[in-house]
Amino acid sequence: MKKNMGNTDKAIRIVLAIVFAALYFTNTVTGTLGLVLLILGAVFVLTSLVSFCPLYAIVGLNTCPTKKAA
């Protein structure tokens, strides 16, 4: 897998995952919506750790900075 996520994108996903988990575990959001947010947060953490988003690959989006050739 070729990396397609930059550092800012990864940081935003991690922060959102923490917010989703906090909303779920404080019972602010419950039921189906709570579970959906919790699963989405887990996906955000996983994609941030591997620096690859399958949806970005399908759409052709790349937020990873390009390396300059010397």
Residue frames as qw, qx, qy, qz and C-alpha x, y, z in Angstrom:
[[0.000, 0.888, 0.460, 0.000, 0.00, 0.00, 0.00],
 [0.391, 0.353, -0.012, 0.850, 1.31, 3.39, -0.95],
 [0.176, -0.481, -0.501, 0.697, 0.86, 6.06, 1.72],
 [0.087, 0.548, 0.468, 0.688, -1.80, 8.61, 0.81],
 [0.392, -0.853, -0.336, -0.074, -2.33, 10.47, 4.12],
 [0.309, 0.595, -0.310, 0.674, -0.35, 13.42, 5.42],
 [0.319, -0.061, -0.684, 0.654, 0.44, 14.24, 9.06],
 [0.288, -0.030, 0.179, -0.940, -2.32, 16.85, 9.39],
 [0.694, -0.075, -0.452, -0.556, -4.91, 14.41, 8.07],
 [0.615, -0.080, -0.755, 0.213, -3.72, 11.73, 10.49],
 [0.114, -0.012, -0.541, 0.833, -3.85, 14.14, 13.45],
 [0.482, -0.065, -0.049, -0.873, -7.39, 15.23, 12.61],
 [0.737, -0.091, -0.595, -0.309, -8.52, 11.61, 12.39],
 [0.470, -0.056, -0.737, 0.482, -6.95, 10.76, 15.76],
 [0.121, -0.007, 0.357, -0.926, -8.61, 13.76, 17.42],
 [0.629, -0.067, -0.265, -0.728, -11.99, 12.83, 15.92],
 [0.681, -0.073, -0.729, -0.011, -11.58, 9.24, 17.11],
 [0.249, -0.051, -0.657, 0.710, -10.90, 10.48, 20.65],
 [0.355, -0.009, 0.118, -0.927, -13.97, 12.73, 20.53],
 [0.702, -0.065, -0.502, -0.501, -16.15, 9.88, 19.22],
 [0.575, -0.084, -0.768, 0.271, -14.90, 7.54, 21.96],
 [0.044, -0.026, -0.504, 0.862, -15.48, 10.19, 24.65],
 [0.521, -0.048, -0.116, -0.844, -19.03, 10.79, 23.41],
 [0.733, -0.078, -0.622, -0.262, -19.75, 7.07, 23.47],
 [0.559, -0.086, -0.713, 0.415, -18.17, 6.20, 26.83],
 [0.042, 0.040, 0.422, -0.905, -19.75, 9.19, 28.62],
 [0.165, 0.498, 0.849, -0.060, -23.16, 8.06, 27.28],
 [0.158, 0.490, -0.010, -0.857, -23.66, 11.35, 25.49],
 [0.597, 0.319, -0.452, -0.581, -24.36, 9.43, 22.29],
 [0.496, -0.129, 0.832, -0.214, -25.95, 6.00, 22.70],
 [0.772, 0.412, 0.381, -0.300, -27.67, 3.34, 20.66],
 [0.806, 0.414, 0.313, 0.283, -26.98, 2.74, 17.01],
 [0.284, 0.920, -0.100, 0.252, -25.47, 6.18, 16.42],
 [0.457, -0.772, 0.439, -0.043, -23.07, 5.64, 19.30],
 [0.834, -0.095, 0.505, 0.202, -21.90, 2.31, 17.90],
 [0.652, 0.679, 0.192, 0.278, -21.51, 3.78, 14.41],
 [0.027, 0.947, -0.255, 0.191, -19.36, 6.62, 15.80],
 [0.649, -0.567, 0.506, 0.040, -17.28, 4.16, 17.83],
 [0.838, 0.198, 0.434, 0.266, -16.65, 1.96, 14.76],
 [0.450, 0.849, 0.052, 0.274, -15.86, 5.03, 12.63],
 [0.272, -0.886, 0.367, -0.081, -13.39, 6.17, 15.28],
 [0.786, -0.283, 0.522, 0.172, -11.70, 2.76, 15.20],
 [0.731, 0.528, 0.302, 0.308, -11.42, 2.97, 11.41],
 [0.138, 0.963, -0.126, 0.193, -9.93, 6.47, 11.73],
 [0.516, -0.705, 0.484, 0.045, -7.28, 5.20, 14.17],
 [0.833, 0.028, 0.503, 0.228, -6.45, 2.20, 11.98],
 [0.602, 0.708, 0.197, 0.312, -6.11, 4.25, 8.79],
 [0.078, -0.959, 0.245, -0.121, -3.99, 6.82, 10.64],
 [0.678, -0.522, 0.502, 0.126, -1.61, 4.15, 11.89],
 [0.741, 0.132, 0.544, 0.370, -1.03, 2.70, 8.43],
 [0.027, -0.545, 0.212, 0.811, -1.15, 6.11, 6.66],
 [0.053, -0.040, -0.786, -0.614, -3.46, 4.68, 4.01],
 [0.482, 0.315, 0.442, -0.688, -7.13, 5.41, 3.37],
 [0.380, 0.215, 0.843, 0.315, -8.87, 3.08, 0.89],
 [0.272, 0.823, 0.471, -0.160, -11.51, 5.71, 0.15],
 [0.039, -0.819, 0.276, 0.501, -8.78, 8.19, -0.81],
 [0.316, -0.224, 0.799, 0.460, -7.35, 5.59, -3.21],
 [0.361, 0.527, 0.762, 0.108, -10.75, 5.09, -4.87],
 [0.159, 0.931, 0.260, -0.200, -11.35, 8.83, -5.24],
 [0.672, 0.487, 0.013, 0.558, -7.74, 9.56, -6.22],
 [0.226, -0.933, 0.087, -0.266, -7.04, 11.88, -3.28],
 [0.792, 0.011, -0.324, 0.517, -3.57, 12.11, -1.74],
 [0.258, -0.950, -0.001, -0.175, -2.75, 14.35, 1.23],
 [0.820, -0.347, 0.128, 0.436, 0.76, 12.96, 1.68],
 [0.060, 0.896, -0.250, -0.363, 3.43, 15.55, 0.87],
 [0.862, 0.485, -0.084, 0.124, 5.52, 14.80, -2.18],
 [0.699, -0.496, 0.229, 0.460, 9.22, 14.08, -1.74],
 [0.334, 0.891, -0.224, -0.212, 11.56, 16.34, -3.70],
 [0.934, 0.170, 0.043, 0.311, 14.16, 14.55, -5.78],
 [0.391, -0.776, 0.237, 0.435, 17.73, 15.71, -5.22]]
